[in-house]
Amino acid sequence: MDKLDLQNYAIRTDLAMEARELAEQPGSPIPGITSETLEDDGIIVTRLQVLNEDGARAIGKMPGNYITLEVPGLRTQDTVLQDRVATRFTAEFDAFLQQIGVDKMSKVLIVGLGNWNVTPDALGPLVVENVMITRHFFELMPEQVAPGYRPVSAVAPGVLGITGIESSEIVEGIVQHTKPDVIIAIDALASKALERVNTTIQIADTGIHPGSGIGNKRRGITKEIMGVPVIAIGVPTVVYASTIVGNAMEMLMHHMEAQSGNNNQIFGMMSQISEEERLGLVREVLQPLGHDLLVTPKEVDDFIEDMANIIASGLNAALHEAVDSTNVAAYTH
């Protein structure tokens, strides 16, 4: 069978691990990509490295380090599990800071990207509301700051449609004035898998690139632009309608094969092509009609609050030694 040309309908995902899954052939590792996965009582941690340009081209992600925490159980809104995830996030993020050379007194600027008026895109602003801000104490009364804290500032710059200014331009002006040593940017993402929506956290040292987040399709927030390292934290809060249709077809094919042992008569060519090609075909049908919508679960209000609290709690503990990493949820407000 000739390979279908679906380049214009490539599958959209902001998660590096999903991009690797789409690009990787069974039994054939991708050159320039290393990955390890471990599971800790319901928390699946994947550490992926894009080592060079060959790896970057293969999966469509920038060279760098990516850590993904998958926790399917977060959909149950189990508060004990949420605390465990925040504690694990703290450990992973703290190790990430050390890996890129950020010391314990480096000045941090937290940037909450997104539109606070649109719930699936409000992750960044919600995190900013709950992180522990200390820079003003260091500026105004440094002698009264207890040991174990560092200067942390935060901003939610809004989106172009609200401010008329690119988020990147606002952040660049703040960086020039306050001179942080590192930027932590939080953004909402898109996934190719329904089960990863609102249950997954990605950490990357590649910054925010144009098109990498919902509503952020222009100028990026990167080390090259800002002059300081940029760590990106993202949570997939939406999927495309084409993804839902493609996943439903995949499950239906597996079901029919389990029932009859052969689904070729029913699905024909669709059962013989790859997942990427199948999803690409669905997008080819839906996009011209304007039906490839961004979709989010109806419980997104609760999920987005939970994920924002987990990330804010983890950041508070990772950035401030004085915060107890075993009880990080107590430090959000």
Residue pairs with C-beta under 8 A, 6 or more apart in sequence:
1 269
1 272
1 273
3 277
4 273
4 277
4 280
4 281
6 276
6 277
6 280
6 281
6 283
6 284
8 284
9 280
9 281
9 283
9 284
9 287
10 60
10 280
11 22
11 192
11 243
11 276
11 279
11 280
11 283
12 190
12 192
12 240
13 19
13 22
13 190
13 191
13 192
14 189
14 190
14 191
14 202
14 212
14 213
14 234
14 236
15 68
15 189
15 191
15 192
15 196
15 200
15 202
15 236
16 48
16 50
16 59
16 61
16 66
16 68
16 202
16 204
17 35
17 46
17 48
17 66
17 68
17 202
18 191
18 192
18 193
18 196
19 59
19 60
19 61
20 30
20 33
20 35
20 48
20 59
22 59
22 192
22 275
22 276
23 30
23 58
23 59
23 60
24 30
30 55
30 58
30 59
31 54
31 55
31 58
32 50
32 51
32 52
32 53
32 54
32 55
32 56
32 58
33 48
33 49
33 50
33 51
33 55
33 58
33 59
34 48
34 49
34 51
35 46
35 47
35 48
35 49
36 46
36 47
37 44
37 45
37 46
37 47
38 44
38 45
39 45
40 88
41 84
42 71
42 72
42 73
42 81
43 69
43 70
43 71
43 84
43 85
43 88
44 69
44 70
44 71
45 67
45 68
45 69
45 70
45 88
45 92
46 66
46 67
46 68
46 70
47 65
47 66
47 67
48 65
48 66
48 67
48 68
49 64
49 65
49 66
50 56
50 59
50 61
50 62
50 63
50 64
50 66
51 63
52 63
53 63
55 63
56 62
56 63
61 206
62 206
62 207
62 209
63 206
64 204
64 205
64 206
65 96
65 99
65 100
65 204
65 205
66 202
66 203
66 204
66 206
67 92
67 96
67 202
67 203
67 204
68 200
68 201
68 202
68 203
69 85
69 88
69 89
69 92
69 200
69 201
69 202
70 196
70 199
70 200
71 81
71 85
71 199
71 200
72 195
72 199
73 81
73 199
74 81
74 82
74 85
74 198
74 199
74 303
74 306
74 307
75 198
75 199
75 303
77 302
77 306
79 329
82 306
82 309
82 310
82 329
83 313
83 327
83 328
83 329
85 201
85 310
86 309
86 310
86 311
86 313
86 314
86 317
86 328
86 329
87 314
87 317
87 325
87 326
87 328
89 201
89 310
89 311
89 314
89 318
90 313
90 314
90 317
90 318
90 325
90 328
91 325
92 203
93 203
93 314
93 315
93 318
94 318
94 325
96 203
96 205
96 231
97 182
97 231
97 318
100 205
100 229
100 231
102 181
102 182
102 229
104 150
104 321
105 150
105 151
106 150
106 180
106 181
106 182
107 135
107 150
107 151
107 152
107 153
107 178
107 179
107 180
107 181
107 182
108 150
108 151
108 152
108 153
108 180
108 181
108 182
108 183
108 184
108 319
109 152
109 153
109 154
109 155
109 171
109 174
109 175
109 178
109 180
109 182
109 183
109 184
110 127
110 128
110 131
110 152
110 153
110 154
110 155
110 183
110 184
110 185
110 186
110 315
111 124
111 154
111 155
111 156
111 157
111 167
111 171
111 183
111 184
111 185
111 186
111 221
112 123
112 124
112 125
112 126
112 127
112 128
112 154
112 155
112 156
112 186
113 124
113 156
113 157
113 167
113 185
113 186
113 187
113 188
113 208
113 213
113 216
113 221
114 121
114 122
114 123
114 124
114 125
114 156
114 159
114 186
114 187
114 188
114 213
114 214
114 215
115 121
115 122
115 158
115 159
115 161
115 162
115 215
116 122
116 125
116 126
116 156
116 158
117 162
119 296
119 300
119 301
119 304
120 188
120 214
120 237
120 238
120 294
120 296
120 300
120 304
121 159
121 188
121 214
121 215
121 237
122 188
122 304
123 186
123 187
123 188
123 235
123 237
123 304
123 307
123 308
123 311
124 156
124 185
124 186
124 187
124 188
125 156
126 304
126 305
126 308
126 312
127 186
127 308
127 311
127 312
127 315
128 154
128 155
128 156
128 186
129 308
129 312
130 308
130 309
130 312
130 313
130 332
130 333
131 152
131 154
131 312
131 315
131 316
132 152
132 316
132 319
132 320
132 323
132 331
133 152
133 153
133 154
134 145
134 149
134 150
134 151
134 152
134 320
135 151
135 152
135 153
135 178
136 153
137 144
137 145
137 149
138 145
138 151
139 151
146 322
147 321
147 322
148 320
148 321
148 322
148 323
149 320
149 321
149 322
150 319
150 320
152 319
152 320
153 178
153 180
155 170
155 171
155 174
157 163
157 165
157 167
157 170
157 171
158 167
158 170
159 167
159 215
159 216
160 166
160 167
160 215
160 218
161 215
163 170
166 218
166 219
167 216
167 221
168 218
168 219
168 220
168 221
168 225
169 219
171 183
171 185
171 221
171 226
172 225
172 226
175 183
175 226
175 227
175 228
180 228
181 228
181 229
182 228
182 229
182 230
182 231
183 207
183 221
183 226
183 228
183 229
183 230
183 231
184 230
184 231
184 233
184 315
185 207
185 208
185 221
185 230
185 231
185 232
185 233
186 232
186 233
186 234
186 311
187 208
187 212
187 213
187 214
187 216
187 232
187 233
187 234
188 213
188 214
188 234
188 235
188 236
188 237
188 238
189 202
189 212
189 213
189 214
189 234
189 235
189 236
189 237
190 214
190 236
190 237
190 238
190 239
190 240
190 294
191 197
191 200
191 236
191 238
191 239
191 243
192 239
192 243
192 279
193 239
193 243
193 247
194 239
194 243
194 244
194 247
196 236
197 236
197 237
197 238
197 239
197 296
197 297
198 235
198 236
198 237
198 297
198 300
198 303
198 304
198 306
198 307
200 235
200 236
201 233
201 234
201 235
201 307
201 310
201 311
202 232
202 233
202 234
202 235
203 231
203 232
203 233
204 231
204 232
204 234
205 229
205 230
205 231
205 232
206 222
206 230
206 232
207 220
207 221
207 222
207 223
207 226
207 230
207 231
207 232
208 216
208 220
208 221
208 222
208 230
208 232
209 220
209 222
210 216
210 217
210 218
210 219
210 220
211 217
212 220
212 232
213 234
214 237
214 238
214 294
219 225
221 230
222 230
223 229
223 230
233 311
235 307
235 311
237 296
237 300
237 303
237 304
237 307
238 294
238 295
238 296
239 294
239 295
239 296
240 283
240 292
240 293
240 294
240 295
241 286
241 291
241 292
241 293
241 294
241 295
242 279
242 282
242 283
242 286
242 287
242 292
243 279
244 295
245 282
245 286
246 275
246 278
246 279
246 282
249 267
249 270
249 278
249 282
250 275
250 278
253 263
253 267
253 270
253 271
256 263
256 266
256 267
257 263
263 271
264 271
264 272
270 278
270 281
273 281
283 292
286 292
297 303
309 329
309 332
312 332
313 328
313 329
313 331
313 332
314 328
316 323
316 328
316 331
316 332
317 323
317 324
317 325
317 328
317 331
318 325
323 331
324 330
324 331
